[in-house]
Amino acid sequence: MATTETSAWLNLRGLFYYAWCIVPLFWLAGAGGYLFSGIKLKTSSLRGVGTAFLAVGMFLITLGYFQDLRGELGGYTIFFNLRFLLALGAPLAVYAYALTLRGFRKICTEYEGSLAVFFHGLGIFSIVILMTTETSLWLDSHNMHYLLRCVLPLYWVAGVAAYLATGLKVRSAPLRGFGLFVLAVGAILAAFGYSIDISGNYLLYINGRFLAALAVVLMAFLHGFFVRYFHRVCPEKEREFAKTIYSMIIAGLFVLLSRETYLYFINTVADPAKAKQAAQAGLSVVWGVYAIGLLALGFWRNIRPYRLCALALFGITALKLVIVDMARVKDVYRIISFMALGLLMIGASYLYHRVEKRFFATGPEDEKEEKETREQGIC
C-alpha cells in the first residue's frame, strides 16, 4: 500500500526520479520488519519472506540507480547524490541481514546459517560494484579516463581485503576463494590501465597506474600470507595454493616493473631511436636487480626453484646486453664481450654451487630440517 500510494503521488507530480529512489526503501523496511518478527516469534517462514522482500528491494534499487539523473538534477556530485546514497542502502541492508542471522544463529536453521555467509559476500560485492559504477559514470562523463583507470583497481583490492577478513572471521573458505576472483578482476583492470598512453610529464614508479597495479600485487601477497598465518582456520589445500600465489606474485611483479620501465622511456625521451635504446637499457637494469633480489630470496627462504629462476634471468639479461643493447657495437668488441660473458657465467655458476653446498647440506637430517622450515615459512 505504501509503495502504491507513494509511487502514484510522486508520478502524478512528475517526480519520477524521487519515486525510483524512495519506493525501494519501503521494501527494505518491510524486510527488516519480517526479520525482526521472525526472530521474535522464532519463525523461519517469516524470516524467509523478509529475504524475499530484501531481494525485491535490491532489484528496485538497481533499476532506480540507472535512471537518468540529468533530467532531475542537472549536474550532480559523485557520492553525494540521492541516487547513490539510497543505493548504498542495499548492500548495507544485506550486510545487516547477514550480521543479524549470524548473531541469532542459535534459533536459525542450518540453511539460514549458510545464507548468512552468502549475504556477507553479497554485501561486499554489492558495495564494490556500486563504487565502481558510480565512479565510472562520473569520471567518464567528465573525460577523466586516466584517473578512472587508476582508481577502479583500488576498489577491487579493498574488496579482496574485505573478503579475506570476513572469510577468516566467519571461517568460510568460499568467501576467501571468491576474494581471489575479485583480485583477478582488479588485476585485469590494473592491466587495462596500461592501455592508455599518458603524457611524458610523470615519474617512474610514482604514478597512479603503477601504484594501482602495485596495490594488486601487494594484496595478493597479503592474501597468501594471512592464509598461511591462520593455519588453524585455513585447510591444508588452501595453504598449499598460497605458495602458487607467491610464484604468481613474483612473475606479475616482474612483468609490471618491466612494462613500467619500458613505457616510461618510450614516452619521455623525445628521439624515438634514443628512446628505444634507453628503454632496452632500463630493462636490463631492472632484470639484473630483480635477479639479484630473487636469488637473495631463494637463499633466505631456501627455495631452490627461485634460485634457479634467478640464475636463468641473469643469463637472459647477459645475453640481452650483448645481442640487443650492444647491437651497434663493432663485431670484434661483441666477440670479446661474448667471451667475457661466458667466463663470467662459468665463474658465477661455480660460486653459486660452492655457496649452495656451504649453506645447504644434503644429508638426511638437513633434508628433514629443510622440509620443516618450508612447512613453517610463509613461502
VOKOLFI-80519 format. One line per 5 residues: number of its first residue (from 1); their letters; for each residue z, x, y of C-alpha. Coordinates in steps of 0.5 Angstrom, whole numbers, plus 500, padded with zeros to 3 digits. Layout:
# residues N
NUM) a) Z/X/Y | ...
***
This chain:
# residues 379
1) matte) 500/500/500 | 502/506/505 | 495/509/503 | 491/503/504 | 495/501/511
6) tsawl) 494/508/514 | 487/509/512 | 485/503/515 | 488/503/521 | 486/510/522
11) nlrgl) 479/509/520 | 478/503/525 | 480/507/531 | 475/513/529 | 481/518/527
16) fyyaw) 477/520/520 | 480/527/520 | 487/525/521 | 486/520/515 | 484/525/511
21) civpl) 490/529/513 | 495/524/513 | 494/520/507 | 495/525/501 | 502/526/504
26) fwlag) 504/519/501 | 501/521/494 | 505/528/494 | 511/524/497 | 510/519/491
31) aggyl) 510/525/486 | 517/527/489 | 520/520/488 | 518/520/481 | 520/527/479
36) fsgik) 527/525/482 | 527/518/479 | 525/521/472 | 530/527/473 | 536/522/475
41) lktss) 534/517/469 | 532/522/464 | 526/519/463 | 520/524/461 | 515/518/463
46) lrgvg) 517/517/470 | 516/525/471 | 509/524/467 | 507/519/473 | 509/524/478
51) tafla) 505/529/475 | 499/524/476 | 501/523/483 | 501/530/484 | 494/531/481
56) vgmfl) 491/526/486 | 495/528/492 | 492/535/491 | 485/532/490 | 485/528/496
61) itlgy) 488/535/500 | 482/539/497 | 477/533/499 | 480/533/506 | 480/540/507
66) fqdlr) 473/541/507 | 471/535/512 | 468/538/519 | 473/540/524 | 468/541/529
71) gelgg) 468/533/531 | 475/532/531 | 478/539/534 | 472/543/537 | 475/550/537
76) ytiff) 481/551/532 | 486/557/531 | 486/560/524 | 492/558/520 | 495/554/526
81) nlrfl) 491/547/525 | 493/541/522 | 488/541/516 | 491/548/514 | 498/546/515
86) lalga) 497/540/511 | 493/543/505 | 499/548/505 | 503/543/502 | 499/542/496
91) plavy) 501/549/493 | 508/548/496 | 509/542/492 | 506/544/486 | 511/550/486
96) ayalt) 517/546/488 | 515/541/482 | 515/548/477 | 522/550/480 | 525/543/479
101) lrgfr) 522/542/472 | 525/549/470 | 531/548/474 | 533/542/470 | 529/545/463
106) kicte) 535/542/459 | 533/535/460 | 526/536/460 | 521/536/454 | 518/543/451
111) yegsl) 511/540/454 | 514/540/461 | 517/547/460 | 510/549/459 | 508/545/464
116) avffh) 513/548/469 | 510/555/467 | 503/553/468 | 505/550/475 | 508/556/477
121) glgif) 501/560/476 | 497/554/479 | 501/554/485 | 500/562/486 | 493/561/485
126) sivil) 492/555/490 | 495/559/495 | 490/565/494 | 484/560/494 | 487/557/500
131) mttet) 488/563/504 | 481/566/502 | 477/559/504 | 481/559/511 | 480/566/513
136) slwld) 472/566/510 | 471/560/514 | 474/562/521 | 472/569/520 | 465/567/518
141) shnmh) 464/562/524 | 466/568/529 | 461/573/526 | 467/578/523 | 463/579/517
146) yllrc) 466/586/516 | 473/584/517 | 472/579/512 | 470/584/507 | 477/588/509
151) vlply) 482/582/509 | 480/578/503 | 481/583/497 | 488/583/500 | 490/576/499
156) wvagv) 488/577/491 | 492/583/491 | 498/579/494 | 496/574/488 | 497/579/483
161) aayla) 504/581/485 | 506/574/485 | 503/573/478 | 507/579/476 | 513/578/479
166) tglkv) 513/571/476 | 511/573/470 | 517/578/469 | 522/572/472 | 520/567/467
171) rsapl) 518/571/461 | 511/569/461 | 505/574/458 | 500/569/460 | 502/569/467
176) rgfgl) 502/577/467 | 495/576/464 | 492/572/469 | 494/576/474 | 489/582/471
181) fvlav) 484/576/472 | 486/576/479 | 486/583/480 | 479/583/477 | 477/578/483
186) gaila) 480/583/488 | 476/589/485 | 470/585/486 | 471/583/493 | 473/590/495
191) afgys) 467/593/492 | 463/588/495 | 466/590/502 | 462/597/501 | 455/593/501
196) idisg) 456/592/509 | 453/598/513 | 459/600/518 | 458/604/525 | 459/611/525
201) nylly) 465/610/529 | 470/610/523 | 475/615/520 | 474/618/513 | 479/614/508
206) ingrf) 482/611/514 | 478/605/515 | 479/597/513 | 474/597/507 | 477/604/504
211) laala) 484/601/505 | 483/595/502 | 480/598/495 | 485/603/495 | 490/597/495
216) vvlma) 487/594/489 | 488/601/485 | 495/601/487 | 496/594/485 | 493/596/478
221) flhgf) 498/602/478 | 504/598/479 | 502/592/474 | 502/598/469 | 508/601/471
226) fvryf) 512/595/471 | 509/592/465 | 512/599/461 | 518/599/465 | 520/592/463
231) hrvcp) 519/594/456 | 524/588/453 | 520/583/457 | 513/585/455 | 511/585/448
236) ekere) 508/592/445 | 501/590/445 | 501/589/453 | 505/595/454 | 499/599/450
241) fakti) 494/595/454 | 497/598/460 | 495/605/458 | 488/603/458 | 489/600/465
246) ysmii) 491/607/467 | 485/610/465 | 481/605/469 | 485/607/475 | 483/614/474
251) aglfv) 476/612/473 | 476/607/479 | 479/612/484 | 474/617/482 | 469/612/484
256) llsre) 472/610/490 | 473/617/493 | 466/619/491 | 463/613/494 | 467/613/501
261) tylyf) 466/620/502 | 458/620/501 | 457/614/505 | 461/617/511 | 457/623/512
266) intva) 451/619/511 | 453/614/516 | 456/619/521 | 451/625/521 | 445/624/525
271) dpaka) 440/628/522 | 438/625/515 | 437/632/512 | 443/635/514 | 447/628/512
276) kqaaq) 445/628/505 | 447/636/505 | 454/634/508 | 454/628/503 | 453/632/497
281) aglsv) 458/638/499 | 463/633/501 | 462/630/494 | 463/637/491 | 470/638/494
286) vwgvy) 472/631/492 | 470/632/485 | 473/639/485 | 480/637/488 | 480/631/483
291) aigll) 479/635/477 | 485/639/479 | 489/633/480 | 487/630/473 | 488/637/470
296) algfw) 495/637/473 | 497/630/471 | 495/632/464 | 499/638/463 | 505/634/467
301) rnirp) 505/628/462 | 502/632/456 | 496/627/455 | 490/632/452 | 484/627/454
306) yrlca) 486/627/461 | 486/635/461 | 479/635/457 | 476/630/462 | 478/635/468
311) lalfg) 475/641/465 | 469/636/464 | 469/634/471 | 470/642/473 | 464/643/469
316) italk) 460/638/472 | 462/640/479 | 460/647/478 | 453/645/475 | 452/641/481
321) lvivd) 454/646/486 | 448/651/483 | 443/646/482 | 444/641/488 | 448/644/493
326) marvk) 444/651/493 | 437/648/491 | 435/651/498 | 437/658/496 | 432/663/493
331) dvyri) 431/664/486 | 435/670/485 | 441/668/488 | 441/662/484 | 440/666/478
336) isfma) 446/670/480 | 450/664/481 | 449/661/474 | 451/668/471 | 457/668/475
341) lgllm) 459/661/474 | 458/662/466 | 463/668/467 | 468/663/471 | 467/658/466
346) igasy) 469/662/460 | 475/665/463 | 477/658/465 | 477/656/458 | 481/662/456
351) lyhrv) 486/661/461 | 486/653/459 | 488/655/452 | 493/660/453 | 497/655/458
356) ekrff) 496/650/453 | 499/654/447 | 504/656/451 | 507/650/454 | 505/645/448
361) atgpe) 506/648/441 | 503/645/435 | 509/645/430 | 511/638/426 | 518/638/431
366) dekee) 514/639/437 | 509/634/435 | 514/629/434 | 517/630/441 | 511/630/444
371) ketre) 510/623/441 | 517/620/443 | 515/623/450 | 509/619/450 | 512/613/448
376) qgic) 518/613/453 | 513/615/459 | 509/611/464 | 502/614/462
***
